[in-house]
Amino acid sequence: MFAARGGAALEVDDLEERIFGTECEYGLFHQLLSLPADARKETSRLRGARFHENLKKMSALLVLALSLEERPSAGEFLCNGGRFYIDRDHPEYATPECRSVKDLVAHEMAGDRLVQKLVEGARLLMAQKDIPGRLHAFKNNLDSYGNSYGSHENYLITPRAMERIEKIIPFLLTRQIFSGAGKIAGFEHDPFPFMVSQRADFIDTVFSDRTRETRGIINTRRREIPRRGENIRLHVILGDSNMSDYALELKVGAMALVLRVLEEEGFENIPVFSKPVEALKNISRSPWSVQELEGGHGGRTALDVQSIYLERVQRFFASRSTLSEEKGALELWERTLIGLKNLRISSKNGEIEDDPGQLGRKLDWVIKLWLLGRARNKTGRQWSDPHLRQLDFKYHDLDPATGLFRRCVSLQLVDRIIEEEKIRLALNDPPQDTRAAIRSKIIREASKANAEVIVKNWESIRIVAKETSAGPRHPFQRQKRLINSMRVDLTDPFESGNEELMAEIGRFAARGSARRGRGDGQD
């Protein structure tokens, strides 16, 4: 998602010197249950061999809906600095580079709003094309067929931190107790078949350079490993997608604090699980269970491990000045762990018996468990009832009219951290303190000046003067396009303003306008 900074190792002083980014894949569901019998019969084939074909068609409608919006963009890159694209049939939104956790949360939530807006546009296109059914988008990590799709996090870290990265594996394994999305699982003969994490069962190893065949907690694709001395993109792929902005801010904010300590001090004598991937899955099934440690040193619960990391981070910051965002993340983390310590859930039926920290208003898996508990009490349904599984999926529906979480928001049943106005602004405006601001300005300004903007990746942009329709095609058209183009390299993700660069782009655009005025498109 982002590259190293200028070839030199970064000395991280505080959260303002961190770059964050997330990538979220969304599940699409083409609802056809309310159709007449003939249409339902036709649909049964879509659920089989034609499932992926239909998914591609629905994803293509989202892309078409985006192209019809009056929103400045350059291919997959948007004017807010983010990126929307189709990845293996699924729509995916990547936030712009952010230096603030709150900016990141606002931009991920803006991605949710964008996808829902595109779904609504796709519904109109379906009506125009006589495509039956209704389209929905879900922000979760699995579908009803058992396929998993990801919610990835990206952090710019120093080479020193990457050398010590195994020291935070226990933190990543156990943070699911506050960042998990929760799901009903199909355990046989289990009176309470509920899991804290949706992604845990799909993780195969600690490190992997794959994202599908073998999924690691941390992804190490070679193209993301820079030359010696450069900063490194830490790519974490075990996390769940969060509907709750509280859970998302806690997940990223606590991670940023842990990385800060890792870069400056490291974590010595941290308890290490003897079987990390097995521990990840066990904690998801039973968050309070004790997991075996390496070297026969007994066991620890996930809450124990999180408390150890919190205590180390608090000790680190006790002797340093603390930014307001760091202080806020520390307080959020501490309050949540206290709430988890006092949370009481029946192991027999999953009823929330006591929740003094009101986590049922804050954490996705606890909110969902509360909602499912209400449904069970009201209807007398068992955990194996398909209706409850349907409610599980509806929690993640982005449509305010049908999504359970969005309904909870409208009824003020959940706590919010990010104001809706900040999310609305993030739909159109980039963070002003990273290179996303420059990329956005180039997309907006060059597009106005008879120039085509081609954003090849997060750091490479090409601006090409558009040709006029007057006169015959030039015999050296390709060479002429290369001459009438300008390349912009944004290798430093921290660079947010470059007056000289923008002036050069302005001069290039002005020359293009002059060529257009002559009507020959030639230098």
TORBA-748763 format. One record per residue (C-alpha): residue number from 1; x, y, z. Coordinates in steps of 0.5 Angstrom, whole numbers, plus 2048, in hexadecimal, padded with zeros to 3 digits. Each point is the difference from the previous one (the first is absolute). Example, Ala and Ser with C-alpha at 12.3 -4.5 7.8 and 13.67 -1.06 7.14 Angstrom:
BEGIN
+-----+------+-------+-----+
| num | east | north |  up |
+-----+------+-------+-----+
|   1 |  819 |   7F7 | 810 |
|   2 |  802 |   807 | 7FE |
+-----+------+-------+-----+
END
This chain:
BEGIN
+-----+------+-------+-----+
| num | east | north |  up |
+-----+------+-------+-----+
|   1 |  800 |   800 | 800 |
|   2 |  806 |   805 | 801 |
|   3 |  807 |   800 | 7FF |
|   4 |  806 |   801 | 804 |
|   5 |  802 |   808 | 802 |
|   6 |  806 |   802 | 7FC |
|   7 |  805 |   7FA | 801 |
|   8 |  802 |   802 | 807 |
|   9 |  7FD |   7FD | 806 |
|  10 |  7FB |   804 | 804 |
|  11 |  801 |   802 | 807 |
|  12 |  7F9 |   7FF | 803 |
|  13 |  7FF |   805 | 806 |
|  14 |  7F8 |   800 | 800 |
|  15 |  7FA |   7FE | 7FD |
|  16 |  800 |   806 | 7FB |
|  17 |  806 |   7FD | 7FD |
|  18 |  7FC |   7F9 | 7FF |
|  19 |  7FD |   7FF | 7F9 |
|  20 |  7F9 |   7FB | 801 |
|  21 |  7FC |   7FD | 7FA |
|  22 |  7FB |   7FB | 800 |
|  23 |  7FD |   7FC | 7FA |
|  24 |  7F9 |   7FD | 801 |
|  25 |  7FD |   7FB | 7FB |
|  26 |  7F8 |   800 | 800 |
|  27 |  7FB |   7FA | 7FF |
|  28 |  7FB |   801 | 7FB |
|  29 |  7F9 |   7FC | 800 |
|  30 |  7FB |   800 | 7FB |
|  31 |  7FA |   7FF | 803 |
|  32 |  7FA |   7FC | 7FC |
|  33 |  7FC |   7FD | 806 |
|  34 |  7FA |   805 | 7FE |
|  35 |  800 |   7FE | 7F9 |
|  36 |  7FA |   7FC | 7FD |
|  37 |  801 |   7F8 | 7FF |
|  38 |  803 |   800 | 7F9 |
|  39 |  805 |   805 | 802 |
|  40 |  802 |   7FD | 806 |
|  41 |  801 |   7F9 | 7FC |
|  42 |  805 |   804 | 7FC |
|  43 |  804 |   803 | 806 |
|  44 |  801 |   7F9 | 802 |
|  45 |  805 |   7FF | 7FB |
|  46 |  804 |   807 | 802 |
|  47 |  801 |   7FD | 807 |
|  48 |  804 |   7FA | 7FC |
|  49 |  805 |   801 | 7FA |
|  50 |  7FD |   807 | 7FE |
|  51 |  801 |   803 | 807 |
|  52 |  807 |   803 | 7FF |
|  53 |  7FD |   802 | 7F9 |
|  54 |  7FB |   804 | 803 |
|  55 |  804 |   803 | 805 |
|  56 |  805 |   803 | 7FB |
|  57 |  7FA |   803 | 7FC |
|  58 |  7FD |   803 | 807 |
|  59 |  807 |   803 | 801 |
|  60 |  801 |   802 | 7F9 |
|  61 |  7F9 |   804 | 802 |
|  62 |  803 |   803 | 806 |
|  63 |  806 |   803 | 7FB |
|  64 |  7FB |   802 | 7FB |
|  65 |  7FC |   804 | 806 |
|  66 |  807 |   803 | 802 |
|  67 |  801 |   803 | 7F9 |
|  68 |  7FA |   803 | 7FF |
|  69 |  801 |   804 | 807 |
|  70 |  802 |   807 | 7FF |
|  71 |  806 |   7FE | 804 |
|  72 |  808 |   802 | 7FE |
|  73 |  804 |   7FA | 7FF |
|  74 |  805 |   7FD | 7FC |
|  75 |  7FF |   7F9 | 7FF |
|  76 |  7FF |   7FC | 807 |
|  77 |  803 |   806 | 804 |
|  78 |  7FB |   805 | 803 |
|  79 |  800 |   807 | 801 |
|  80 |  800 |   7FF | 808 |
|  81 |  807 |   7FC | 7FF |
|  82 |  7FD |   7F9 | 800 |
|  83 |  7FF |   7FB | 7FB |
|  84 |  7FA |   7FC | 7FE |
|  85 |  801 |   7F9 | 7FC |
|  86 |  7FE |   7F9 | 7FF |
|  87 |  804 |   7FB | 803 |
|  88 |  7FF |   7F9 | 7FE |
|  89 |  7F9 |   801 | 7FE |
|  90 |  7FF |   804 | 807 |
|  91 |  7FF |   808 | 801 |
|  92 |  806 |   803 | 804 |
|  93 |  801 |   806 | 803 |
|  94 |  807 |   803 | 802 |
|  95 |  801 |   806 | 805 |
|  96 |  805 |   805 | 7FE |
|  97 |  806 |   801 | 804 |
|  98 |  7FE |   803 | 807 |
|  99 |  805 |   802 | 805 |
| 100 |  7FA |   801 | 805 |
| 101 |  7FC |   7FA | 803 |
| 102 |  7FA |   804 | 800 |
| 103 |  801 |   802 | 7F9 |
| 104 |  801 |   7F8 | 7FE |
| 105 |  7F9 |   7FE | 803 |
| 106 |  7FC |   806 | 7FD |
| 107 |  803 |   7FE | 7F9 |
| 108 |  7FF |   7F9 | 801 |
| 109 |  7F9 |   801 | 802 |
| 110 |  7FF |   805 | 7FA |
| 111 |  802 |   7FA | 7FC |
| 112 |  7FA |   7FC | 803 |
| 113 |  7FC |   806 | 7FE |
| 114 |  802 |   800 | 7F9 |
| 115 |  7FF |   7F9 | 7FF |
| 116 |  7F9 |   801 | 802 |
| 117 |  7FF |   806 | 7FC |
| 118 |  803 |   7FB | 7FA |
| 119 |  7FB |   7FB | 802 |
| 120 |  7FA |   805 | 7FF |
| 121 |  803 |   802 | 7FA |
| 122 |  800 |   7F9 | 7FD |
| 123 |  7F9 |   7FE | 802 |
| 124 |  7FE |   806 | 7FC |
| 125 |  804 |   7FD | 7FA |
| 126 |  7FD |   7F9 | 802 |
| 127 |  7F9 |   803 | 7FF |
| 128 |  802 |   803 | 7F9 |
| 129 |  803 |   7FA | 7FE |
| 130 |  7FA |   7FB | 802 |
| 131 |  805 |   7FC | 805 |
| 132 |  7FB |   7FD | 805 |
| 133 |  802 |   800 | 808 |
| 134 |  803 |   805 | 805 |
| 135 |  807 |   801 | 801 |
| 136 |  803 |   801 | 807 |
| 137 |  808 |   801 | 802 |
| 138 |  802 |   7FD | 807 |
| 139 |  806 |   802 | 804 |
| 140 |  802 |   7FA | 803 |
| 141 |  805 |   7FA | 7FE |
| 142 |  7FD |   7FA | 7FE |
| 143 |  7FA |   7FE | 7FC |
| 144 |  7FA |   7FB | 800 |
| 145 |  805 |   7FB | 7FC |
| 146 |  806 |   800 | 805 |
| 147 |  804 |   805 | 7FB |
| 148 |  804 |   805 | 804 |
| 149 |  802 |   807 | 7FE |
| 150 |  805 |   805 | 804 |
| 151 |  800 |   806 | 804 |
| 152 |  808 |   802 | 7FF |
| 153 |  804 |   805 | 804 |
| 154 |  806 |   804 | 7FE |
| 155 |  805 |   803 | 805 |
| 156 |  807 |   804 | 7FE |
| 157 |  805 |   7FD | 804 |
| 158 |  807 |   800 | 801 |
| 159 |  805 |   7FB | 7FE |
| 160 |  802 |   7FF | 807 |
| 161 |  7F8 |   7FF | 802 |
| 162 |  800 |   7FA | 7FB |
| 163 |  806 |   7FD | 802 |
| 164 |  7FC |   7FF | 807 |
| 165 |  7F9 |   7FF | 7FD |
| 166 |  7FF |   7F9 | 803 |
| 167 |  800 |   804 | 807 |
| 168 |  7F9 |   802 | 7FE |
| 169 |  7FD |   7FA | 7FE |
| 170 |  7FD |   7FE | 807 |
| 171 |  7FD |   807 | 7FF |
| 172 |  7FD |   7FF | 7F9 |
| 173 |  7FD |   7F9 | 802 |
| 174 |  7FD |   803 | 807 |
| 175 |  7FD |   806 | 7FD |
| 176 |  7FA |   7FD | 7FD |
| 177 |  7FD |   800 | 807 |
| 178 |  7FE |   808 | 7FE |
| 179 |  801 |   800 | 7F9 |
| 180 |  7FC |   7FA | 7FE |
| 181 |  7FA |   800 | 7FC |
| 182 |  7FD |   7FA | 803 |
| 183 |  7FC |   7FA | 7FC |
| 184 |  7FB |   7FA | 801 |
| 185 |  804 |   7FA | 7FF |
| 186 |  7FE |   7F9 | 7FE |
| 187 |  803 |   7FC | 806 |
| 188 |  7FC |   7F9 | 801 |
| 189 |  7FD |   7FF | 807 |
| 190 |  802 |   807 | 802 |
| 191 |  7FB |   804 | 804 |
| 192 |  803 |   806 | 7FF |
| 193 |  803 |   800 | 7F9 |
| 194 |  803 |   807 | 7FF |
| 195 |  807 |   803 | 7FE |
| 196 |  803 |   806 | 802 |
| 197 |  804 |   801 | 7F9 |
| 198 |  7FE |   7FF | 7F9 |
| 199 |  807 |   7FF | 7FD |
| 200 |  803 |   7FC | 805 |
| 201 |  7FE |   7F9 | 7FD |
| 202 |  803 |   802 | 7FA |
| 203 |  807 |   802 | 802 |
| 204 |  805 |   7FA | 7FF |
| 205 |  807 |   803 | 802 |
| 206 |  804 |   806 | 803 |
| 207 |  803 |   802 | 7FA |
| 208 |  7FE |   7FF | 7F9 |
| 209 |  801 |   804 | 7F9 |
| 210 |  7FA |   7FD | 7FE |
| 211 |  7F9 |   803 | 801 |
| 212 |  7FB |   7FA | 7FE |
| 213 |  803 |   7F9 | 800 |
| 214 |  804 |   801 | 806 |
| 215 |  7FE |   806 | 805 |
| 216 |  805 |   803 | 805 |
| 217 |  7FF |   805 | 805 |
| 218 |  805 |   804 | 7FD |
| 219 |  801 |   800 | 7F9 |
| 220 |  807 |   801 | 7FD |
| 221 |  7FF |   800 | 7F8 |
| 222 |  807 |   802 | 7FD |
| 223 |  7FE |   806 | 7FC |
| 224 |  7FE |   803 | 807 |
| 225 |  807 |   7FF | 803 |
| 226 |  805 |   806 | 7FF |
| 227 |  807 |   801 | 7FF |
| 228 |  804 |   800 | 806 |
| 229 |  7FF |   806 | 804 |
| 230 |  7F9 |   802 | 7FE |
| 231 |  7FA |   800 | 803 |
| 232 |  7FC |   7FA | 800 |
| 233 |  7F8 |   7FF | 7FF |
| 234 |  7FD |   7FB | 805 |
| 235 |  7FB |   7FD | 7FD |
| 236 |  7FB |   7FC | 805 |
| 237 |  7FA |   7FC | 7FD |
| 238 |  7FD |   7FC | 806 |
| 239 |  7FC |   806 | 802 |
| 240 |  7F8 |   800 | 800 |
| 241 |  7FC |   805 | 7FC |
| 242 |  7FD |   805 | 806 |
| 243 |  7F9 |   803 | 7FF |
| 244 |  802 |   804 | 807 |
| 245 |  804 |   806 | 7FF |
| 246 |  802 |   7FF | 808 |
| 247 |  803 |   7F9 | 7FE |
| 248 |  803 |   802 | 7FA |
| 249 |  804 |   806 | 804 |
| 250 |  802 |   7FC | 805 |
| 251 |  802 |   7FB | 7FC |
| 252 |  805 |   805 | 7FC |
| 253 |  801 |   804 | 806 |
| 254 |  803 |   7FB | 804 |
| 255 |  804 |   7FD | 7FA |
| 256 |  803 |   806 | 7FF |
| 257 |  802 |   801 | 808 |
| 258 |  803 |   7F9 | 800 |
| 259 |  804 |   801 | 7F9 |
| 260 |  803 |   807 | 803 |
| 261 |  803 |   7FC | 806 |
| 262 |  802 |   7FA | 7FC |
| 263 |  804 |   805 | 7FC |
| 264 |  803 |   804 | 806 |
| 265 |  801 |   7FA | 805 |
| 266 |  7FD |   7FA | 7FE |
| 267 |  7FC |   7FB | 804 |
| 268 |  805 |   7FB | 804 |
| 269 |  7FD |   7FA | 804 |
| 270 |  7F9 |   801 | 7FD |
| 271 |  7FC |   7F9 | 801 |
| 272 |  800 |   7FC | 7F9 |
| 273 |  7FB |   7FB | 7FE |
| 274 |  803 |   7F9 | 7FF |
| 275 |  7FB |   7FF | 7FA |
| 276 |  7FE |   807 | 7FE |
| 277 |  7FC |   7FE | 7FA |
| 278 |  7FC |   7FB | 804 |
| 279 |  800 |   806 | 806 |
| 280 |  7FD |   805 | 7FB |
| 281 |  7FA |   7FB | 7FE |
| 282 |  7FF |   7FE | 808 |
| 283 |  7FF |   807 | 802 |
| 284 |  7FB |   801 | 7FB |
| 285 |  7FC |   7FA | 802 |
| 286 |  801 |   802 | 808 |
| 287 |  803 |   807 | 801 |
| 288 |  801 |   7FE | 807 |
| 289 |  804 |   7F9 | 7FF |
| 290 |  807 |   7FF | 803 |
| 291 |  805 |   7FF | 7FA |
| 292 |  807 |   7FC | 801 |
| 293 |  806 |   804 | 800 |
| 294 |  807 |   7FE | 7FD |
| 295 |  805 |   7FD | 804 |
| 296 |  7FB |   7FD | 805 |
| 297 |  7FE |   806 | 804 |
| 298 |  7F9 |   7FF | 801 |
| 299 |  7FB |   804 | 7FC |
| 300 |  7FC |   807 | 7FF |
| 301 |  7FA |   802 | 7FE |
| 302 |  7FF |   805 | 7FB |
| 303 |  7FE |   806 | 805 |
| 304 |  806 |   7FE | 804 |
| 305 |  805 |   801 | 7FA |
| 306 |  7FC |   807 | 7FE |
| 307 |  801 |   802 | 807 |
| 308 |  808 |   7FF | 7FF |
| 309 |  800 |   804 | 7FA |
| 310 |  7FC |   805 | 803 |
| 311 |  804 |   801 | 806 |
| 312 |  807 |   800 | 7FC |
| 313 |  7FD |   805 | 7FB |
| 314 |  7FE |   804 | 806 |
| 315 |  807 |   800 | 804 |
| 316 |  803 |   802 | 7F9 |
| 317 |  7FB |   806 | 800 |
| 318 |  801 |   802 | 807 |
| 319 |  807 |   803 | 7FF |
| 320 |  7FE |   804 | 7F9 |
| 321 |  7FB |   805 | 7FE |
| 322 |  7FA |   7FD | 7FD |
| 323 |  7FC |   803 | 7FA |
| 324 |  7F9 |   801 | 801 |
| 325 |  7FF |   7FA | 7FB |
| 326 |  804 |   7FB | 804 |
| 327 |  7FD |   802 | 806 |
| 328 |  7F9 |   7FF | 7FE |
| 329 |  802 |   7F9 | 7FD |
| 330 |  803 |   7FE | 807 |
| 331 |  7FA |   802 | 803 |
| 332 |  7FC |   7FC | 7FB |
| 333 |  804 |   7FA | 801 |
| 334 |  800 |   800 | 807 |
| 335 |  7F9 |   801 | 801 |
| 336 |  7FE |   7FB | 7FB |
| 337 |  804 |   7FB | 804 |
| 338 |  7FD |   801 | 806 |
| 339 |  7F9 |   800 | 7FD |
| 340 |  802 |   7F9 | 7FD |
| 341 |  803 |   7FE | 807 |
| 342 |  7F9 |   801 | 803 |
| 343 |  7FC |   7FE | 7FA |
| 344 |  7FC |   7F9 | 802 |
| 345 |  7FD |   7FC | 7FB |
| 346 |  7FD |   7F9 | 801 |
| 347 |  803 |   7FA | 7FD |
| 348 |  7FA |   7FC | 800 |
| 349 |  7FC |   805 | 7FB |
| 350 |  804 |   806 | 7FF |
| 351 |  7FC |   805 | 804 |
| 352 |  803 |   806 | 802 |
| 353 |  7FF |   800 | 807 |
| 354 |  804 |   806 | 802 |
| 355 |  803 |   806 | 7FC |
| 356 |  803 |   806 | 805 |
| 357 |  804 |   802 | 7FA |
| 358 |  7FA |   801 | 7FB |
| 359 |  804 |   7FC | 7FB |
| 360 |  7FA |   7FE | 7FD |
| 361 |  800 |   807 | 7FD |
| 362 |  807 |   800 | 7FE |
| 363 |  803 |   7FA | 7FE |
| 364 |  7FD |   7FC | 7F9 |
| 365 |  800 |   7F9 | 803 |
| 366 |  7FD |   802 | 807 |
| 367 |  7FB |   804 | 7FC |
| 368 |  7FE |   7FB | 7FB |
| 369 |  800 |   7FB | 806 |
| 370 |  7FB |   804 | 804 |
| 371 |  7FB |   801 | 7F9 |
| 372 |  800 |   7F8 | 7FF |
| 373 |  7FF |   7FF | 808 |
| 374 |  7FA |   805 | 7FF |
| 375 |  7FD |   7FC | 7FA |
| 376 |  801 |   7FA | 803 |
| 377 |  7FC |   802 | 807 |
| 378 |  7FB |   803 | 7FB |
| 379 |  7FF |   7FA | 7FC |
| 380 |  802 |   7FA | 804 |
| 381 |  805 |   7FE | 7FA |
| 382 |  806 |   7FC | 801 |
| 383 |  807 |   802 | 7FE |
| 384 |  7FF |   7FB | 7FA |
| 385 |  7FA |   804 | 7FD |
| 386 |  801 |   802 | 7F9 |
| 387 |  7FD |   807 | 802 |
| 388 |  805 |   801 | 805 |
| 389 |  806 |   7FF | 7FB |
| 390 |  7FC |   805 | 7FB |
| 391 |  800 |   805 | 806 |
| 392 |  807 |   7FF | 801 |
| 393 |  802 |   802 | 7F8 |
| 394 |  7FB |   806 | 800 |
| 395 |  804 |   803 | 806 |
| 396 |  805 |   802 | 7FB |
| 397 |  7FB |   802 | 7FA |
| 398 |  802 |   807 | 7FE |
| 399 |  7F9 |   802 | 7FE |
| 400 |  7FD |   805 | 806 |
| 401 |  7F9 |   7FD | 7FF |
| 402 |  802 |   7F8 | 801 |
| 403 |  807 |   800 | 803 |
| 404 |  7FF |   7FF | 808 |
| 405 |  807 |   804 | 802 |
| 406 |  7FD |   806 | 7FC |
| 407 |  7F9 |   7FF | 803 |
| 408 |  804 |   800 | 807 |
| 409 |  803 |   806 | 7FE |
| 410 |  7FA |   804 | 7FE |
| 411 |  7FD |   7FD | 806 |
| 412 |  806 |   803 | 804 |
| 413 |  801 |   7F9 | 803 |
| 414 |  807 |   800 | 7FF |
| 415 |  806 |   805 | 802 |
| 416 |  803 |   804 | 7FA |
| 417 |  807 |   803 | 800 |
| 418 |  800 |   804 | 7F9 |
| 419 |  7FB |   805 | 7FE |
| 420 |  7FC |   7FF | 7FA |
| 421 |  802 |   806 | 7FD |
| 422 |  808 |   7FE | 801 |
| 423 |  7FE |   7FA | 7FC |
| 424 |  7FC |   804 | 7FB |
| 425 |  806 |   805 | 7FF |
| 426 |  804 |   7F9 | 7FF |
| 427 |  7FC |   7FE | 7FA |
| 428 |  803 |   806 | 7FC |
| 429 |  806 |   803 | 803 |
| 430 |  807 |   7FC | 802 |
| 431 |  804 |   801 | 806 |
| 432 |  804 |   807 | 7FF |
| 433 |  806 |   7FD | 804 |
| 434 |  802 |   7FA | 7FB |
| 435 |  802 |   800 | 7F8 |
| 436 |  7F8 |   7FE | 7FF |
| 437 |  7FF |   808 | 800 |
| 438 |  805 |   801 | 7FB |
| 439 |  7FD |   7FA | 7FC |
| 440 |  7F9 |   802 | 801 |
| 441 |  802 |   807 | 7FE |
| 442 |  803 |   7FE | 7F9 |
| 443 |  7FA |   7FC | 7FF |
| 444 |  7FB |   806 | 801 |
| 445 |  805 |   805 | 7FC |
| 446 |  803 |   7FC | 7FA |
| 447 |  7F9 |   7FD | 7FF |
| 448 |  7FD |   807 | 7FF |
| 449 |  806 |   802 | 7FB |
| 450 |  7FF |   7FC | 7FA |
| 451 |  804 |   7FA | 803 |
| 452 |  800 |   7F9 | 802 |
| 453 |  802 |   7FE | 806 |
| 454 |  803 |   7F9 | 801 |
| 455 |  801 |   7FD | 807 |
| 456 |  804 |   7FA | 7FF |
| 457 |  801 |   7FF | 807 |
| 458 |  800 |   803 | 807 |
| 459 |  807 |   804 | 7FE |
| 460 |  800 |   801 | 7F9 |
| 461 |  7FC |   804 | 7FC |
| 462 |  800 |   802 | 7F8 |
| 463 |  7FC |   806 | 7FD |
| 464 |  7FF |   800 | 7F9 |
| 465 |  7FD |   806 | 7FC |
| 466 |  7FA |   7FE | 7FC |
| 467 |  800 |   800 | 7F9 |
| 468 |  7FB |   804 | 7FC |
| 469 |  7FC |   7FD | 7FA |
| 470 |  802 |   805 | 7FB |
| 471 |  804 |   7FD | 7FA |
| 472 |  802 |   7FA | 7FE |
| 473 |  804 |   7FB | 805 |
| 474 |  807 |   802 | 801 |
| 475 |  805 |   7FA | 7FD |
| 476 |  804 |   800 | 806 |
| 477 |  7FA |   800 | 805 |
| 478 |  803 |   7FC | 806 |
| 479 |  806 |   804 | 800 |
| 480 |  7FD |   806 | 800 |
| 481 |  7FC |   7FE | 806 |
| 482 |  806 |   7FE | 804 |
| 483 |  803 |   807 | 7FE |
| 484 |  7F9 |   804 | 802 |
| 485 |  800 |   7FC | 807 |
| 486 |  803 |   802 | 807 |
| 487 |  802 |   7FA | 805 |
| 488 |  7FF |   802 | 808 |
| 489 |  803 |   7FC | 805 |
| 490 |  7FE |   800 | 807 |
| 491 |  805 |   7FB | 803 |
| 492 |  7FF |   804 | 807 |
| 493 |  7F9 |   7FE | 803 |
| 494 |  801 |   806 | 806 |
| 495 |  801 |   805 | 7FA |
| 496 |  7F9 |   804 | 800 |
| 497 |  802 |   806 | 7FC |
| 498 |  805 |   802 | 7FB |
| 499 |  7FF |   807 | 7FD |
| 500 |  805 |   7FF | 7FB |
| 501 |  7FD |   7FA | 7FD |
| 502 |  7F9 |   802 | 800 |
| 503 |  803 |   807 | 7FC |
| 504 |  803 |   7FB | 7FB |
| 505 |  7F9 |   7FC | 7FF |
| 506 |  7FD |   807 | 7FF |
| 507 |  805 |   802 | 7FB |
| 508 |  7FF |   7F9 | 7FC |
| 509 |  7F9 |   801 | 800 |
| 510 |  800 |   807 | 7FE |
| 511 |  804 |   7FD | 7FA |
| 512 |  7FB |   7FB | 7FE |
| 513 |  7FB |   805 | 800 |
| 514 |  804 |   805 | 7FB |
| 515 |  801 |   7F9 | 7FC |
| 516 |  7F8 |   7FF | 800 |
| 517 |  7FF |   808 | 7FE |
| 518 |  805 |   7FF | 7FA |
| 519 |  7FC |   7FA | 7FE |
| 520 |  805 |   7FB | 7FE |
| 521 |  802 |   7FD | 807 |
| 522 |  808 |   801 | 7FE |
| 523 |  806 |   803 | 803 |
+-----+------+-------+-----+
END
